[in-house]
Amino acid sequence: DTFSKSLGNAKESLHKMDDARLAANWSLTRNGKAIMSMPRVAFIRSVMMNHLYHHRGQLSVYLRILEVPVPSIYGPSADDNPFA
């Protein structure tokens, strides 16, 4: 439930952003000093989205180790038998 709610909030925020806002620089700061800076769209893609993919991959590995059938994440998994 928490993930679904957060996903809905993220989608809503993204829909509100126009091209100019997405192209504008976003900065991670600490004590007012920029640690890193990049266009907002690059941050969303490289940090936020890739991080999500990474953790989904980790989850599927853990399920395999525990011998739990891996559910469909991005389509059928090797555990889905199309002939069953």
N, C-alpha and C positions, 0 to 999 in steps of 0.2 A: 504493500500500500504506500509506503514511504517513497519507494523508488518511482512508482507511477505518478504520485503527486509532484515530486521533484521534476520528473520528465515533463509533465504538463506545464509547470512553471517555466522551465527552460525554453520550451517551444513558444510559449507566450512572449517571453522576453525577446527571443530571436525574431519573431514576427513583427515586433515593434521597431526593429532596427532597420534603418535605410542603408543604402550603399555607402553614403558618406560616413555614417557612424561605424560601419564595419571596416572601412578603409582607414579610419583614424587610429592613431597609435594608442595602445593600451600599455600601461607600465605596472610592474610589480615593484612596490616600494617598501622600504624599511626605514623608519625614522626620517621620512621625507626624502630619502635618497633612492633613486631608481636602481634596482638590481638587474632588471631586464626590461626591454621595451620592444614591442613589435606591433604590426597592425592587428587590430582586434580579431579580424577574421582568421588570421594565422594562429593566434592564440587558441581560438575556439577549435580549429581543426587539429593543430599539432599537439596541444596539451590536453584539452578537454575530451575530444573525441577519441584520440589514440589511447588515452588513459582508460576509457571505458572498454575499448576493444581488448586491451591488455588484460584487464581483470576478468572479462568474459572468457578469455583463453585460459587464464589460471584456473577458473572454476571448472572448465571442462577437463583439464588435466587432473584436478583433485577428484572429480567424479570417476574418471577412468581408474585412478589408483585405488579408489574404494569399491571398484567393480559395480558402480551404479550406472545404468544406461544414460548416456549423454542425450539430453533433450535437443530438439530442433532449436538452434539459435539463429542461424542465418539460412535455414533450409534444412532438409533432412540430414541427420547425422549418420555415421556408419552403423549406428545401432538400430536405425530404422530399416526394417525389412519391407521393401515395396511389394513383395510377393506373399506377405503374410495375410 
